[in-house]
Amino acid sequence: MTAALERTAEGPAPAGRVDVAVAAVAGISRAHAQRLIGDGRALVDGARRRSSDRLSGGERISVELSAPPDESLEPESIPLRVAYEDDALLVVDKPAGLVVHPSAGHGTGTLVNALLGRAIERGEPLGSIAGVGRPGIVHRLDKDTSGLIVIAKTDAAQATLMRQFGDRTVEKEYLALVRGQPPATRGRIEAPIGRDPRDRQRMAVVAGGRGSTTEYEQLSAGGGYALLALHPLTGRTHQIRAHLAYLGLPIAGDMRYGGGEGPGGLRRQFLHAARLAFDRPGDSRRVRAWSELPADLAASLSATDMAGGTRLPVGVGAEVAE
């Protein structure tokens, strides 16, 4: 696999928070800047600082954009279903149960391990700027959420794609089967999300949380359930799960957020990243990818005697705008 060239960005800091200053100097999103600060790859006058520290302006910011390779990561041969691929990126249809990147308790068998194995087999690179242990990663999905995820092969593509997610120009549509009936067939949930003070493993709508917005549309309903198409306009951890639980509409099969066992005995959240649209790095042509419901979710939906209608994607694939 070809190693990415190390790239750094330097410049004077504007006054304000460290993460905002790093984002401005490096031309990256604030969330990306926070990861680099945490990794010790963004320094102020040669020293580590916290994201929330304040700067008076004029301090020297130095940002190492390309992460060193993590020799502890093991390439693995794990089959991946690909919805779209070109020289700069690929869109993977992630199955439920696959963790995106190594973490405590998940040192192997992750999407990152699979991507490393695939890249070595093909002699291709992976973007290196998202942080140590995250080669190619642009965004993430929860372990038990299935569907589309974008992977960058180059640093330039990774930076461009991460910026699009940070700027909220990526269109995302999820499908969820919820227990209950929405207050309206279309709606917009605007409620701040933060760590649940009663359960640190959950997120919840809390005062002082980060601003979060999710739009939804009901596709069908029956048997005490509703099938929703959801468009998260922000990208908070567990945003859709927390917002729906807040409305009293927990996702079927989502044990952590109160959904209980879903129709047909489903015991993972009925949440699927079904559609994704973004501008292709290099020529800015719009890529639109789709992924049909996997077998377990399709069987669960069938158990409700509810039809998804024509809005459900068929197959797995993508198209590029002319």
C-alpha positions as CSV (number, residue, x, y, z in Angstrom):
1,M,0.0,0.0,0.0
2,T,1.4,3.4,-0.9
3,A,2.1,5.6,2.1
4,A,0.5,9.0,2.1
5,L,2.9,12.0,2.0
6,E,3.0,13.9,5.3
7,R,1.3,17.2,5.0
8,T,1.4,20.1,7.5
9,A,-0.4,23.4,7.8
10,E,0.9,26.4,9.7
11,G,-0.3,29.9,10.3
12,P,-1.2,32.6,12.8
13,A,-4.2,31.9,15.0
14,P,-7.3,34.1,15.0
15,A,-8.6,35.1,18.4
16,G,-11.0,32.6,20.0
17,R,-11.2,28.9,20.8
18,V,-8.3,26.6,19.9
19,D,-10.4,24.2,17.8
20,V,-11.9,27.1,15.8
21,A,-8.4,28.5,15.2
22,V,-7.0,25.1,14.1
23,A,-10.0,24.6,11.7
24,A,-9.4,28.0,10.2
25,V,-5.6,27.6,9.7
26,A,-5.9,24.1,8.3
27,G,-9.0,24.5,6.3
28,I,-10.8,21.6,8.0
29,S,-14.0,21.1,9.9
30,R,-14.2,21.9,13.6
31,A,-14.9,18.3,14.5
32,H,-11.8,17.2,12.5
33,A,-9.8,19.9,14.3
34,Q,-10.9,18.6,17.7
35,R,-9.7,15.0,16.8
36,L,-6.3,16.4,15.7
37,I,-6.0,18.4,18.9
38,G,-6.8,15.3,20.9
39,D,-4.2,13.3,19.0
40,G,-1.5,15.9,19.7
41,R,-1.2,16.7,16.0
42,A,-2.3,20.3,16.3
43,L,-0.1,22.5,18.4
44,V,-0.1,26.1,19.6
45,D,3.4,27.7,19.8
46,G,4.7,24.2,19.8
47,A,2.7,23.0,22.8
48,R,-0.5,21.0,23.2
49,R,-3.7,22.8,24.2
50,R,-7.3,21.9,24.8
51,S,-9.9,22.5,22.2
52,S,-11.8,24.8,24.5
53,D,-8.7,27.0,25.5
54,R,-8.9,30.6,24.4
55,L,-6.3,32.3,22.2
56,S,-5.7,36.1,22.0
57,G,-4.7,35.9,18.3
58,G,-1.4,35.7,16.6
59,E,-0.2,32.5,18.2
60,R,1.5,30.0,15.8
61,I,-0.7,27.1,14.9
62,S,1.0,24.0,13.5
63,V,-1.2,21.1,12.2
64,E,0.1,17.7,11.1
65,L,-2.6,16.6,8.7
66,S,-1.3,13.2,7.8
67,A,-1.3,10.7,10.6
68,P,1.6,8.3,11.0
69,P,0.7,4.7,10.1
70,D,-0.6,2.6,13.1
71,E,1.5,-0.5,13.0
72,S,-0.8,-2.2,15.5
73,L,-3.6,-2.3,13.0
74,E,-4.0,-5.7,11.3
75,P,-5.1,-6.0,7.7
76,E,-7.8,-8.7,7.5
77,S,-9.6,-10.4,4.6
78,I,-13.3,-9.4,5.3
79,P,-15.7,-9.3,2.4
80,L,-17.2,-5.9,1.7
81,R,-20.1,-5.0,-0.5
82,V,-19.3,-1.9,-2.5
83,A,-22.0,0.5,-3.8
84,Y,-19.6,2.8,-5.7
85,E,-15.8,3.1,-6.3
86,D,-13.4,5.3,-8.2
87,D,-9.7,6.2,-7.8
88,A,-10.4,8.5,-4.9
89,L,-13.1,6.8,-2.8
90,L,-15.5,4.0,-2.3
91,V,-18.9,3.7,-0.8
92,V,-19.4,0.6,1.3
93,D,-22.7,-1.0,2.3
94,K,-21.8,-1.8,5.9
95,P,-23.6,-4.8,7.5
96,A,-25.0,-4.6,11.0
97,G,-22.5,-5.9,13.6
98,L,-19.4,-4.5,11.9
99,V,-17.6,-1.9,14.0
100,V,-16.2,1.0,11.9
101,H,-12.8,1.4,13.6
102,P,-10.8,-0.3,16.4
103,S,-11.8,0.7,19.9
104,A,-11.8,-0.9,23.4
105,G,-13.1,-4.4,23.0
106,H,-12.9,-4.3,19.2
107,G,-9.2,-4.5,18.3
108,T,-9.8,-6.6,15.2
109,G,-12.6,-7.5,12.9
110,T,-13.6,-3.9,12.1
111,L,-14.2,-2.1,8.9
112,V,-10.8,-0.5,9.2
113,N,-9.2,-3.9,9.3
114,A,-11.2,-4.9,6.2
115,L,-10.2,-1.7,4.4
116,L,-6.5,-2.3,5.1
117,G,-6.7,-5.8,3.8
118,R,-8.5,-4.7,0.7
119,A,-6.0,-1.9,0.1
120,I,-3.0,-4.1,0.4
121,E,-4.5,-6.7,-2.0
122,R,-5.2,-4.0,-4.6
123,G,-2.0,-2.0,-4.0
124,E,-4.1,1.1,-3.2
125,P,-3.7,3.8,-0.6
126,L,-6.1,5.0,2.1
127,G,-6.5,8.6,3.3
128,S,-4.5,9.3,6.5
129,I,-5.7,12.6,7.8
130,A,-8.7,11.5,10.0
131,G,-6.5,10.4,12.9
132,V,-4.5,7.4,14.1
133,G,-6.4,4.2,13.7
134,R,-8.9,5.7,11.2
135,P,-7.3,5.2,7.7
136,G,-9.8,6.1,5.0
137,I,-12.6,7.0,7.5
138,V,-14.7,10.0,6.6
139,H,-17.7,9.5,8.9
140,R,-19.1,6.6,10.9
141,L,-22.1,4.4,11.7
142,D,-23.0,2.7,14.9
143,K,-22.1,-1.0,15.1
144,D,-25.6,-2.2,14.7
145,T,-26.7,0.4,12.1
146,S,-26.4,-1.0,8.6
147,G,-26.0,0.9,5.3
148,L,-23.8,3.3,3.4
149,I,-20.5,4.7,4.5
150,V,-18.0,6.7,2.5
151,I,-14.3,5.8,2.5
152,A,-11.4,7.9,1.1
153,K,-8.4,6.5,-0.7
154,T,-6.4,9.7,-0.7
155,D,-5.7,12.5,1.7
156,A,-7.1,15.1,-0.7
157,A,-10.4,13.1,-1.1
158,Q,-10.6,12.6,2.7
159,A,-10.2,16.3,3.4
160,T,-12.8,17.2,0.8
161,L,-15.3,14.7,2.0
162,M,-14.8,15.5,5.7
163,R,-15.3,19.1,4.9
164,Q,-18.6,18.3,3.1
165,F,-19.9,16.5,6.1
166,G,-18.8,19.4,8.3
167,D,-20.5,21.9,6.1
168,R,-23.6,19.8,6.0
169,T,-23.8,19.5,2.2
170,V,-24.0,15.7,2.3
171,E,-27.6,14.4,1.9
172,K,-28.3,11.5,4.2
173,E,-31.4,9.4,4.4
174,Y,-32.0,6.7,7.0
175,L,-34.9,4.3,7.2
176,A,-36.2,3.5,10.7
177,L,-39.1,1.4,12.0
178,V,-40.4,3.0,15.2
179,R,-42.8,1.9,17.9
180,G,-45.7,4.3,18.0
181,Q,-47.2,6.9,15.8
182,P,-45.5,10.3,14.9
183,P,-47.5,13.4,15.8
184,A,-47.6,14.3,12.1
185,T,-46.7,12.6,8.8
186,R,-43.8,15.1,8.3
187,G,-41.9,16.8,11.0
188,R,-38.6,18.4,12.2
189,I,-37.0,17.6,15.5
190,E,-34.8,20.4,16.9
191,A,-33.5,19.4,20.3
192,P,-30.0,19.6,21.9
193,I,-28.2,16.3,22.4
194,G,-25.6,15.5,25.0
195,R,-24.5,12.6,27.3
196,D,-27.4,11.2,29.3
197,P,-26.7,12.0,32.9
198,R,-28.5,8.8,34.1
199,D,-26.6,6.5,31.7
200,R,-23.3,7.5,30.3
201,Q,-23.6,4.9,27.5
202,R,-26.5,6.8,26.0
203,M,-27.1,10.2,24.5
204,A,-30.3,12.2,25.3
205,V,-32.0,15.5,24.7
206,V,-30.5,17.6,27.5
207,A,-30.2,21.2,28.4
208,G,-26.9,22.5,27.3
209,G,-26.5,19.8,24.7
210,R,-25.2,20.4,21.2
211,G,-27.8,21.8,18.7
212,S,-29.2,18.9,16.7
213,T,-31.8,18.7,13.9
214,T,-33.5,15.8,12.3
215,E,-36.3,15.9,9.7
216,Y,-38.6,12.9,9.1
217,E,-41.3,11.7,6.8
218,Q,-43.7,8.8,7.5
219,L,-43.7,6.3,4.7
220,S,-46.3,3.8,6.1
221,A,-47.8,2.7,9.4
222,G,-49.6,-0.3,10.9
223,G,-49.7,-2.7,13.8
224,G,-48.4,-0.1,16.3
225,Y,-45.4,0.8,14.2
226,A,-44.4,3.5,11.7
227,L,-41.8,3.4,9.0
228,L,-39.9,6.7,8.7
229,A,-37.4,8.2,6.3
230,L,-35.1,10.4,8.3
231,H,-32.7,13.2,7.3
232,P,-30.3,14.2,10.0
233,L,-29.1,17.8,9.3
234,T,-26.5,17.6,12.0
235,G,-24.2,14.7,12.8
236,R,-24.3,14.1,16.6
237,T,-23.6,10.7,18.1
238,H,-26.7,8.6,18.3
239,Q,-28.7,11.6,17.0
240,I,-31.6,9.7,15.3
241,R,-31.9,7.2,18.1
242,A,-31.9,9.9,20.8
243,H,-34.3,12.2,18.9
244,L,-36.8,9.5,18.3
245,A,-36.7,8.2,21.9
246,Y,-37.3,11.8,23.0
247,L,-40.5,11.9,20.8
248,G,-41.6,8.7,22.5
249,L,-41.0,6.8,19.2
250,P,-38.1,4.4,20.0
251,I,-36.6,2.4,17.1
252,A,-37.8,-1.2,17.0
253,G,-35.1,-3.5,18.2
254,D,-33.1,-0.7,19.9
255,M,-32.7,-2.2,23.4
256,R,-30.5,0.7,24.6
257,Y,-33.1,3.4,23.7
258,G,-36.2,1.6,24.8
259,G,-37.4,0.1,21.5
260,G,-37.6,-3.5,22.8
261,E,-37.6,-6.5,20.5
262,G,-38.8,-5.6,17.0
263,P,-41.3,-7.4,14.8
264,G,-40.2,-10.9,13.7
265,G,-37.9,-11.1,16.8
266,L,-35.5,-8.3,15.6
267,R,-32.9,-7.6,18.3
268,R,-30.9,-4.8,16.7
269,Q,-32.1,-1.3,15.9
270,F,-34.1,-1.1,12.7
271,L,-32.0,1.8,11.4
272,H,-30.5,1.7,7.9
273,A,-28.4,4.3,6.1
274,A,-30.3,3.9,2.8
275,R,-29.3,6.9,0.7
276,L,-26.3,9.2,0.5
277,A,-25.4,12.0,-1.9
278,F,-22.2,14.1,-2.0
279,D,-19.9,15.9,-4.5
280,R,-17.2,13.8,-5.9
281,P,-13.7,15.1,-5.1
282,G,-11.9,16.4,-8.2
283,D,-14.8,17.3,-10.4
284,S,-17.7,18.0,-8.0
285,R,-20.1,15.8,-9.8
286,R,-22.9,14.7,-7.5
287,V,-22.7,11.0,-6.5
288,R,-26.0,9.4,-5.3
289,A,-25.8,6.0,-3.7
290,W,-28.5,3.7,-2.4
291,S,-28.8,0.5,-0.4
292,E,-31.8,-1.7,0.0
293,L,-33.0,-3.0,3.4
294,P,-30.8,-6.0,4.5
295,A,-32.6,-9.3,5.0
296,D,-33.1,-9.0,8.7
297,L,-34.8,-5.6,8.4
298,A,-36.9,-6.6,5.4
299,A,-38.1,-9.7,7.3
300,S,-39.0,-7.5,10.3
301,L,-40.9,-5.1,8.1
302,S,-42.8,-8.0,6.5
303,A,-43.8,-9.2,10.0
304,T,-45.8,-6.0,10.4
305,D,-47.8,-6.5,7.2
306,M,-46.7,-3.0,6.4
307,A,-45.6,-2.0,2.9
308,G,-42.7,0.4,2.5
309,G,-44.0,1.8,-0.8
310,T,-42.0,3.1,-3.7
311,R,-39.6,5.0,-1.5
312,L,-37.6,2.0,-0.5
313,P,-34.4,1.6,-2.5
314,V,-33.9,-1.5,-4.6
315,G,-30.5,-3.2,-4.7
316,V,-27.2,-1.5,-3.9
317,G,-25.5,0.9,-6.3
318,A,-24.9,4.5,-7.3
319,E,-25.1,7.0,-10.1
320,V,-23.0,10.1,-10.9
321,A,-24.6,13.2,-12.3
322,E,-23.6,14.3,-15.8
